[in-house]
Amino acid sequence: KTASGGDTVEAGIRPEHFIIGARDDAIAIDVDVVEPTGSETHVYGSIGYDTVRAVFRDRLQVKPGDRLPVSVDPRNIHLFDKATGLPL
């Protein structure tokens, strides 16, 4: 299914699909909370006006107030019709 020209879409990204790194396509998470949980690090923050949670399998040297550059493999971005919530 595809959205028509006037439809608004929303992107969905699973927390474990964020990749750390300052690549050309990187965006930044403004970090609010860092929660190390043993084998993972959970990072809570925002990208623009959107709240995000990212999960990494590494210990990170990041703290609240930092900007963490991340990217996402385009195959791991899921699109939804914003009006209905249905996947496209």
Buried (B, 14 or more C-beta within 10 A) or exposed (E): EEBEEEEEEEEEBEBEBBBBEEEEEBBBBBBBEBEEEEEBBBBBBEBEEEEBBBBBEEEBEBEEEBEBBBBBEEEEEEBBBEEEEEEE
